[in-house]
Amino acid sequence: MSVIDPARMAIVATIPTRTGARSGAIDPATGDIYLPSAELTAPVVPNARPTMTPGSFQILKISN
């Protein structure tokens, strides 16, 4: 098992994803990244959060 050293982390690439795909999981065996995502609908109430469009949930896989 490898350990990530926060002091040595650096941005190596910027990858466009869907809006709202922020947090995810890393497969330590392959280095693949999995990001939950969905299409978002604009909020009806000002300053509210957008809502997920029903049936649009997907898992985005980013392979290195």
Summary of the structure (lengths in Angstrom):
residues: 64
radius of gyration: 15.3
end to end distance: 18.4
largest distance: 46.4
contacts: 101
relative contact order: 0.26
helix: 5%
strand: 25%
